[in-house]
């Protein structure tokens, strides 16, 4: 289980890979969130899409490594 802090984000994998989301997020307190469809995400994020894809590759490698341990 992950605990998110102010400024953290989630759901980028689904937006980057055009896949269904992989997890649910439940707020423990009141909070404000932003929801974007894939087209709006790509238009808003622009070139950072490349950086996020690189981070996604690192995340996927980490997931494979930890499940094989």
C-alpha positions in Angstrom: 0.0 0.0 0.0 1.3 3.5 -0.9 0.6 6.7 1.0 0.5 9.7 -1.2 1.4 13.2 -0.1 0.3 16.6 -1.4 1.7 17.0 -5.0 1.9 13.3 -5.7 0.2 11.8 -8.7 -1.3 8.5 -9.8 -2.9 7.0 -12.9 -0.2 8.1 -15.3 0.4 4.5 -16.5 -3.2 4.3 -17.8 -2.8 7.6 -19.5 0.6 6.9 -21.0 -0.2 3.4 -22.2 -3.9 3.9 -23.0 -4.7 1.0 -20.7 -7.4 0.6 -18.0 -6.2 1.9 -14.6 -4.3 -0.6 -12.5 -5.4 0.4 -9.0 -7.9 2.2 -6.9 -7.0 5.2 -4.7 -9.0 5.9 -1.5 -8.6 9.3 0.3 -8.3 9.1 4.1 -9.2 12.8 4.4 -10.9 15.5 2.3 -8.8 16.4 -0.7 -8.9 18.0 -4.1 -8.0 16.0 -7.2 -7.8 16.7 -10.9 -9.1 14.2 -13.5 -7.9 14.3 -17.1 -8.8 12.2 -20.1 -5.9 11.0 -22.2 -6.1 13.7 -24.9 -6.1 16.5 -22.3 -3.2 14.9 -20.4 -1.1 14.7 -23.5 -2.0 18.3 -24.6 -1.3 19.6 -21.1 1.9 17.6 -20.3 3.5 17.9 -23.7 7.2 16.9 -23.8 7.1 15.6 -20.2 5.3 12.6 -21.6 8.8 11.3 -22.5 10.1 11.7 -19.0 7.1 10.0 -17.5 7.5 7.1 -19.9 11.1 6.7 -18.8 9.9 6.6 -15.2 7.2 4.1 -16.1 9.9 1.8 -17.5 11.8 2.0 -14.2 8.6 1.4 -12.2 7.8 -1.7 -14.3 11.4 -3.0 -13.9 11.0 -2.5 -10.1 7.7 -4.4 -10.1 9.2 -7.4 -12.0 12.2 -7.4 -9.7 10.2 -7.4 -6.4 7.8 -10.1 -7.5 10.6 -12.4 -8.5 12.3 -12.0 -5.1 
